[in-house]
């Protein structure tokens, strides 16, 4: 295995590990991750049953997988769209730049939240960051106000028309109030958490938003981020945690955050790397295996004025080396040998069939071709005018008699190899059944090529008329 361990393989494992960990970190508290884990179990079961020769079980799992794939796209379209948005490298160029929240007095806001908690007034405050939240905000009342302690206290005071729901702070302004947020799909949340906490967590599971939640029952302040809920003890601690999340970071801090991000959550990252590496080893288990398939000869670039008469043989055996266990079986490989005839001359031409003439599937390379030389017989192409003859079957009804069949046009042009064209003087139509003819019948019939190498220079059918005595 290791002689074929290339730098590309290392890059392959690292890239897939990064993608898998990102998906895990985004969906770890959602039903989507549980569904993916269930599908992973089905995939392992399918591989096991296929290798054990359990044909019916493996066939059922294979067909079921196709249906489940379509259902997943429909059911989890929101999560898939959000994941694709997060993977996009262009969203920072065309999206809204900056959020302006670094101008907020976070300490004053923190004291306001804890004042609401002391009064046991429930509140939920959403801070939008880079990702747009519009698709998750329902039934909100549009506002456009500066953020202040008095405004937040007024909105969430009991009896206020806007107290039920969340407010959204975007670019240093309160843009919406009384918003309904998507609830968390995490089944492991504690039972004592109410709708307000589940809504805040649900939004952070789907976006990079930061949500501050004030509990009405317990008088507690919590911070929701990336599907996780943190209980905050003091206004100072809340302000300290909000500042790096909402403020623009300096270039030096960005470098440190990247380093810290690399070493944070090291255990799940190592587990992801090990799982991806194990999958890579399983996929590449057939690395170096040689398979042989028959590839028919296909020709192109035949010079004008020449006709292909014969090839020997009609196909070649191609030896392929597999670099992955994902390649299809030899019976499923559709491979052709495309031979260039640009340099052939009249007569018998020996031609080399090169590896470049074969286009192998992804994950395979051509290691040999048998035979490596084929013989191609080429003759001069000639054009000739041939008479059209009507091919008939059956007999006319007794009350009718016909002296002759007339065909329009009476001749057609054809071209082909010289030795074939010299033996031809006519071409037949498709069969005409006389037993069903009526008086004055006119029939359209196609022409039949007299030989495989002959091409008729007419595509339209001919018209057959029955001339009456």
C-alpha positions as CSV (number, residue, x, y, z in Angstrom):
1,X,0.0,0.0,0.0
2,X,2.6,2.5,1.0
3,X,4.7,2.4,-2.2
4,X,1.6,4.1,-3.8
5,X,1.2,6.6,-0.9
6,X,1.6,9.9,-2.9
7,X,1.6,13.5,-1.8
8,X,-1.8,13.7,-3.5
9,X,-3.1,11.1,-1.1
10,X,-2.0,13.1,1.9
11,X,-3.7,16.2,0.4
12,X,-6.8,14.1,-0.3
13,X,-7.1,12.9,3.3
14,X,-6.5,16.4,4.8
15,X,-9.0,18.1,2.5
16,X,-11.7,15.5,3.2
17,X,-10.9,15.7,7.0
18,X,-11.4,19.5,6.9
19,X,-14.7,19.2,5.0
20,X,-16.0,16.4,7.3
21,X,-15.1,18.3,10.5
22,X,-16.7,21.5,9.2
23,X,-19.9,19.6,8.5
24,X,-19.7,18.0,11.9
25,X,-19.2,21.3,13.7
26,X,-22.1,22.9,11.9
27,X,-24.6,20.1,12.3
28,X,-23.5,18.4,15.6
29,X,-26.6,19.4,17.5
30,X,-29.1,19.0,14.7
31,X,-31.1,16.1,13.4
32,X,-29.1,16.3,10.2
33,X,-26.0,14.8,11.9
34,X,-28.1,12.0,13.4
35,X,-29.5,11.2,9.9
36,X,-26.0,11.2,8.4
37,X,-24.8,8.8,11.1
38,X,-27.7,6.5,10.4
39,X,-26.8,6.6,6.7
40,X,-23.2,5.9,7.6
41,X,-24.3,2.7,9.4
42,X,-26.3,1.7,6.3
43,X,-23.3,2.2,4.1
44,X,-21.2,0.0,6.4
45,X,-23.9,-2.6,6.4
46,X,-24.1,-2.5,2.6
47,X,-20.3,-3.0,2.2
48,X,-20.4,-5.9,4.7
49,X,-23.3,-7.6,3.0
50,X,-21.8,-7.1,-0.5
51,X,-18.5,-8.6,0.6
52,X,-20.2,-11.5,2.3
53,X,-22.2,-12.4,-0.8
54,X,-25.6,-11.5,0.6
55,X,-27.0,-10.4,-2.7
56,X,-30.6,-9.7,-1.8
57,X,-29.7,-7.6,1.2
58,X,-27.0,-5.6,-0.6
59,X,-29.4,-5.1,-3.5
60,X,-32.2,-3.8,-1.3
61,X,-29.7,-1.4,0.5
62,X,-28.4,-0.2,-2.8
63,X,-31.9,0.7,-4.1
64,X,-32.9,2.2,-0.8
65,X,-29.8,4.4,-0.8
66,X,-30.9,6.0,-4.1
67,X,-34.3,6.9,-2.7
68,X,-32.9,8.2,0.6
69,X,-30.4,10.4,-1.2
70,X,-33.3,12.2,-2.9
71,X,-35.3,12.5,0.3
72,X,-32.4,14.0,2.1
73,X,-32.1,16.7,-0.4
74,X,-35.7,17.6,0.0
75,X,-35.9,17.4,3.8
76,X,-32.6,19.1,4.6
77,X,-32.6,21.6,1.8
78,X,-32.2,24.5,4.3
79,X,-29.1,22.9,6.0
80,X,-27.6,22.0,2.6
81,X,-28.1,25.6,1.3
82,X,-26.5,27.0,4.4
83,X,-23.5,24.6,4.2
84,X,-22.9,25.6,0.6
85,X,-23.1,29.2,1.6
86,X,-20.5,28.7,4.3
87,X,-18.2,26.9,1.9
88,X,-18.4,29.7,-0.7
89,X,-15.2,31.7,-0.9
90,X,-16.9,34.6,-2.7
91,X,-19.5,35.4,0.0
92,X,-17.1,37.8,1.7
93,X,-16.6,39.7,-1.5
94,X,-20.2,40.1,-2.5
95,X,-21.9,40.0,0.9
96,X,-22.3,42.8,3.3
97,X,-18.9,43.9,4.7
98,X,-18.6,44.7,8.4
99,X,-21.4,44.8,11.0
100,X,-20.5,48.0,12.9
101,X,-21.2,46.4,16.3
102,X,-17.7,47.3,17.5
103,X,-19.1,50.8,18.1
104,X,-21.7,49.5,20.7
105,X,-21.1,50.0,24.3
106,X,-21.1,46.3,25.2
107,X,-20.7,47.0,28.9
108,X,-23.8,49.1,28.9
109,X,-25.8,46.4,27.0
110,X,-24.6,43.8,29.4
111,X,-25.8,45.7,32.4
112,X,-29.1,46.2,30.6
113,X,-29.5,42.4,30.1
114,X,-28.7,41.7,33.7
115,X,-31.2,44.4,34.8
116,X,-33.9,42.6,32.8
117,X,-32.8,39.3,34.5
118,X,-33.1,40.9,37.9
119,X,-36.6,42.0,37.1
120,X,-37.3,38.5,35.6
121,X,-38.2,40.0,32.3
122,X,-37.6,37.6,29.5
123,X,-35.6,38.8,26.4
124,X,-33.8,37.4,23.4
125,X,-31.3,39.6,21.5
126,X,-29.8,38.5,18.2
127,X,-26.5,40.0,17.0
128,X,-26.1,39.4,13.2
129,X,-22.5,38.9,12.1
130,X,-21.2,37.9,8.6
131,X,-24.1,35.6,7.6
132,X,-27.4,37.1,6.5
133,X,-30.3,36.0,8.8
134,X,-33.3,37.1,6.7
135,X,-34.5,33.6,5.8
136,X,-34.7,32.6,9.5
137,X,-36.5,35.7,10.8
138,X,-40.3,35.3,10.7
139,X,-43.1,37.9,11.5
140,X,-40.6,40.6,12.6
141,X,-41.6,44.2,12.9
142,X,-39.1,46.4,10.9
143,X,-37.3,49.1,13.0
144,X,-34.4,51.3,12.4
145,X,-33.1,52.6,15.7
146,X,-29.9,53.1,17.5
147,X,-29.1,50.6,20.2
148,X,-29.7,51.9,23.7
149,X,-30.5,50.5,27.1
150,X,-33.8,52.4,27.3
151,X,-35.0,51.0,23.9
152,X,-34.2,47.4,24.8
153,X,-35.9,47.8,28.2
154,X,-39.0,49.4,26.6
155,X,-39.3,46.6,24.0
156,X,-39.2,43.7,26.4
157,X,-41.2,45.3,29.2
158,X,-44.3,43.2,30.0
159,X,-47.3,44.5,28.1
160,X,-45.3,46.0,25.3
161,X,-46.7,45.1,21.8
162,X,-43.2,44.0,20.8
163,X,-42.0,42.1,23.9
164,X,-42.9,38.6,22.5
165,X,-40.1,37.6,20.3
166,X,-36.5,38.6,19.5
167,X,-34.9,41.8,18.5
168,X,-32.2,41.8,15.8
169,X,-29.1,44.1,16.0
170,X,-27.4,44.6,12.7
171,X,-24.7,47.1,11.9
172,X,-25.1,48.9,15.2
173,X,-28.9,49.4,14.8
174,X,-32.0,47.6,15.9
175,X,-33.5,46.5,12.6
176,X,-36.4,44.2,13.7
177,X,-38.4,43.3,16.8
178,X,-40.9,40.6,17.8
179,X,-39.1,38.1,15.5
180,X,-39.9,34.4,15.6
181,X,-36.8,32.2,15.3
182,X,-36.4,28.5,14.3
183,X,-36.4,26.2,17.2
184,X,-33.5,23.9,18.0
185,X,-33.7,20.3,16.7
186,X,-31.3,19.0,19.4
187,X,-33.1,16.3,21.4
188,X,-30.5,16.4,24.1
189,X,-31.4,19.8,25.4
190,X,-32.4,19.9,29.1
191,X,-36.1,19.8,29.7
192,X,-36.1,23.0,31.8
193,X,-35.1,25.1,28.8
194,X,-38.1,26.9,27.4
195,X,-39.1,28.1,23.9
196,X,-36.9,31.3,24.2
197,X,-33.7,29.3,24.8
198,X,-34.6,26.7,22.1
199,X,-35.2,29.5,19.6
200,X,-31.9,31.2,20.4
201,X,-30.1,27.9,20.0
202,X,-31.9,27.0,16.8
203,X,-30.8,30.2,15.1
204,X,-27.1,29.7,16.2
205,X,-27.3,26.1,14.9
206,X,-28.1,27.4,11.4
207,X,-25.9,30.5,11.3
208,X,-23.0,32.4,12.9
209,X,-25.3,34.7,14.8
210,X,-24.7,35.5,18.5
211,X,-27.8,35.4,20.7
212,X,-28.2,36.7,24.3
213,X,-31.1,35.1,26.2
214,X,-32.6,36.4,29.4
215,X,-34.6,33.8,31.3
216,X,-38.0,35.0,32.7
217,X,-38.4,32.1,35.1
218,X,-34.9,31.8,36.6
219,X,-33.6,35.4,36.0
220,X,-30.4,34.1,34.3
221,X,-28.5,35.5,31.3
222,X,-27.2,33.0,28.8
223,X,-25.1,33.3,25.6
224,X,-25.9,31.0,22.6
225,X,-23.2,30.5,19.9
226,X,-22.8,27.7,17.4
227,X,-25.6,25.6,19.0
228,X,-24.1,25.8,22.5
229,X,-25.5,27.6,25.5
230,X,-23.3,29.2,28.1
231,X,-24.6,30.6,31.4
232,X,-23.1,34.0,32.1
233,X,-22.6,35.1,35.8
234,X,-21.8,38.8,35.6
235,X,-22.1,41.7,33.2
236,X,-18.4,42.0,33.0
237,X,-18.0,38.4,31.8
238,X,-20.8,38.9,29.2
239,X,-19.1,42.0,27.9
240,X,-15.8,40.2,27.8
241,X,-17.2,37.3,25.8
242,X,-19.2,39.5,23.4
243,X,-16.3,41.8,22.5
244,X,-14.2,39.3,20.4
245,X,-17.3,37.9,18.8
246,X,-18.7,41.2,17.6
247,X,-15.7,43.5,17.2
248,X,-13.4,43.6,14.2
249,X,-10.1,41.9,15.0
250,X,-6.7,43.3,14.2
251,X,-4.5,41.4,11.8
252,X,-2.3,40.1,14.6
253,X,-5.3,38.8,16.5
254,X,-6.5,37.0,13.3
255,X,-3.2,35.1,13.1
256,X,-3.6,34.1,16.7
257,X,-7.2,33.0,16.3
258,X,-6.3,30.8,13.3
259,X,-3.6,29.1,15.4
260,X,-6.0,28.7,18.3
261,X,-8.7,27.4,16.0
262,X,-6.3,24.7,14.7
263,X,-5.5,23.3,18.2
264,X,-9.0,23.8,19.7
265,X,-11.3,20.8,19.8
266,X,-8.3,18.6,19.1
267,X,-10.0,15.4,20.1
268,X,-12.9,15.5,17.6
269,X,-10.5,16.7,14.9
270,X,-8.2,13.7,15.5
271,X,-11.2,11.3,15.4
272,X,-12.3,12.9,12.1
273,X,-8.8,12.5,10.7
274,X,-8.6,8.8,11.8
275,X,-12.1,8.1,10.3
276,X,-11.2,9.7,7.0
277,X,-7.9,7.9,6.9
278,X,-9.6,4.6,7.5
279,X,-12.1,5.3,4.7
280,X,-9.3,6.2,2.4
281,X,-7.5,2.9,3.1
282,X,-10.8,1.0,2.4
283,X,-11.4,2.9,-0.8
284,X,-7.8,2.3,-2.0
285,X,-7.8,-1.3,-1.0
286,X,-7.7,-2.3,-4.7
287,X,-4.8,0.0,-5.4
288,X,-2.5,-1.7,-7.9
289,X,-5.0,-4.3,-9.0
290,X,-4.9,-5.1,-12.8
291,X,-8.2,-5.6,-14.7
292,X,-8.5,-6.5,-18.4
293,X,-11.4,-5.3,-20.6
294,X,-12.2,-5.5,-24.3
295,X,-12.2,-2.1,-26.1
296,X,-13.8,-1.8,-29.6
297,X,-11.8,0.1,-32.2
298,X,-13.2,3.5,-33.2
299,X,-11.6,5.5,-36.0
300,X,-11.5,9.2,-36.7
301,X,-9.8,11.6,-39.1
302,X,-10.1,9.4,-42.2
303,X,-8.7,11.4,-45.2
304,X,-11.2,12.7,-47.7
305,X,-11.4,10.4,-50.7
306,X,-10.6,7.2,-48.8
307,X,-13.0,4.5,-47.5
308,X,-12.4,2.1,-44.6
309,X,-12.8,-1.4,-45.8
310,X,-11.5,-3.8,-43.1
311,X,-9.9,-3.8,-39.7
312,X,-8.1,-6.6,-38.0
313,X,-8.9,-7.2,-35.2
314,X,-12.1,-5.3,-34.4
315,X,-11.2,-4.7,-30.7
316,X,-8.2,-4.9,-28.4
317,X,-7.6,-6.0,-24.8
318,X,-6.7,-3.2,-22.5
319,X,-5.0,-3.8,-19.1
320,X,-6.0,-1.2,-16.5
321,X,-4.4,-0.5,-13.1
322,X,-6.9,0.6,-10.4
323,X,-5.9,3.2,-7.8
324,X,-9.2,3.0,-5.9
325,X,-11.8,0.5,-4.7
326,X,-14.5,2.9,-6.0
327,X,-13.9,2.0,-9.6
328,X,-16.6,0.0,-11.3
329,X,-16.3,-3.7,-12.2
330,X,-14.7,-4.6,-15.6
331,X,-18.2,-5.5,-17.0
332,X,-19.4,-1.9,-16.3
333,X,-16.4,-0.2,-17.9
334,X,-17.3,1.5,-21.2
335,X,-13.9,1.9,-22.9
336,X,-13.1,2.6,-26.6
337,X,-9.8,2.7,-28.5
338,X,-9.9,5.9,-30.6
339,X,-7.4,5.4,-33.5
340,X,-6.3,8.3,-35.6
341,X,-6.4,7.5,-39.4
342,X,-5.0,10.9,-40.5
343,X,-1.8,9.3,-42.0
344,X,-3.2,6.1,-43.7
345,X,-2.8,5.4,-47.4
346,X,-4.5,3.1,-49.9
347,X,-3.9,-0.6,-49.0
348,X,-3.1,-2.3,-45.7
349,X,-1.8,0.1,-43.0
350,X,-0.3,-1.2,-39.7
351,X,-1.2,1.3,-36.9
352,X,0.0,1.5,-33.3
353,X,-2.7,1.6,-30.7
354,X,-1.2,3.9,-28.0
355,X,-2.1,4.3,-24.3
356,X,-3.2,7.9,-25.2
357,X,-5.8,6.4,-27.5
358,X,-7.6,5.0,-24.5
359,X,-9.5,7.2,-22.0
360,X,-9.7,5.2,-18.8
361,X,-12.2,6.0,-16.0
362,X,-11.1,8.2,-13.0
363,X,-8.9,6.2,-10.7
364,X,-7.4,3.9,-13.4
365,X,-4.4,4.1,-15.8
366,X,-3.6,2.1,-18.9
367,X,-0.7,-0.3,-18.4
368,X,-0.9,-2.4,-21.6
369,X,-2.8,-3.0,-24.9
370,X,-3.0,-6.4,-26.7
371,X,-2.4,-6.4,-29.7
372,X,-0.6,-3.1,-29.8
373,X,-0.7,-3.0,-33.6
374,X,-3.8,-3.3,-35.8
375,X,-4.2,-3.6,-39.6
376,X,-6.5,-1.2,-41.4
377,X,-7.4,-1.7,-45.0
378,X,-8.2,1.5,-46.9
379,X,-9.4,1.9,-50.5
380,X,-10.1,4.8,-52.8
381,X,-13.6,6.1,-52.3
382,X,-15.7,6.4,-55.5
383,X,-19.2,7.8,-56.2
384,X,-21.6,6.1,-58.5
385,X,-25.2,6.5,-59.6
386,X,-27.4,3.4,-58.9
387,X,-30.8,2.5,-60.2
388,X,-33.6,2.2,-57.6
389,X,-35.4,-1.1,-57.6
390,X,-38.6,-1.8,-55.7
391,X,-38.5,-4.9,-53.5
392,X,-42.0,-6.5,-53.5
393,X,-43.8,-9.3,-51.7
394,X,-47.2,-10.9,-52.0
395,X,-49.6,-10.6,-55.0
396,X,-52.1,-8.0,-56.1
397,X,-55.9,-8.6,-55.5
398,X,-57.5,-10.5,-58.4
399,X,-59.5,-7.5,-59.6
400,X,-56.4,-5.4,-60.1
401,X,-53.5,-5.8,-62.4
402,X,-50.5,-3.6,-62.7
403,X,-48.1,-3.4,-65.6
404,X,-45.1,-1.9,-63.7
405,X,-44.0,-0.1,-60.6
406,X,-42.8,3.4,-60.9
407,X,-40.3,4.9,-58.4
408,X,-39.4,8.6,-58.0
409,X,-36.5,9.3,-58.2
410,X,-35.4,6.4,-60.4
411,X,-31.7,6.7,-59.4
412,X,-29.7,7.7,-56.3
413,X,-26.0,8.5,-55.8
414,X,-23.9,6.4,-53.5
415,X,-20.3,6.3,-52.4
416,X,-18.0,3.6,-51.0
417,X,-14.8,1.6,-51.6
418,X,-13.9,1.1,-55.2
419,X,-14.0,-2.7,-55.3
420,X,-17.5,-2.7,-53.7
421,X,-19.0,0.0,-56.0
422,X,-17.7,-1.7,-59.1
423,X,-20.0,-4.7,-58.3
424,X,-23.1,-2.6,-57.7
425,X,-25.6,-1.3,-60.3
426,X,-28.8,-0.9,-58.2
427,X,-30.2,-0.3,-54.7
428,X,-33.4,-1.8,-53.3
429,X,-36.2,-0.1,-51.4
430,X,-37.8,-1.4,-48.3
431,X,-40.3,-4.2,-49.0
432,X,-43.6,-3.3,-50.6
433,X,-46.5,-5.7,-49.8
434,X,-48.7,-5.9,-53.0
435,X,-51.5,-7.8,-51.3
436,X,-52.8,-4.8,-49.5
437,X,-52.6,-2.3,-52.4
438,X,-55.6,-0.2,-53.5
439,X,-56.1,1.4,-56.9
440,X,-53.9,4.5,-57.3
441,X,-51.9,3.9,-54.2
442,X,-48.8,6.0,-53.5
443,X,-46.3,4.7,-51.0
444,X,-43.1,6.1,-49.5
445,X,-40.3,3.7,-48.7
446,X,-36.8,4.0,-47.5
447,X,-33.7,2.7,-49.3
448,X,-31.6,-0.2,-48.1
449,X,-27.8,0.2,-48.2
450,X,-26.4,-2.6,-50.4
451,X,-23.3,-3.0,-48.2
452,X,-22.1,-1.8,-44.8
453,X,-19.3,0.3,-46.4
454,X,-21.7,2.0,-48.9
455,X,-23.3,5.3,-48.0
456,X,-26.4,6.5,-49.9
457,X,-26.4,10.2,-50.6
458,X,-30.1,10.5,-50.0
459,X,-31.9,10.5,-46.6
460,X,-35.4,11.1,-47.7
461,X,-37.6,8.1,-48.7
462,X,-38.5,7.5,-52.4
463,X,-42.1,7.5,-53.7
464,X,-43.4,4.3,-55.2
465,X,-46.4,4.5,-57.6
466,X,-48.3,1.6,-59.0
467,X,-48.9,2.1,-62.7
468,X,-52.3,0.7,-63.8
469,X,-52.9,-1.2,-67.1
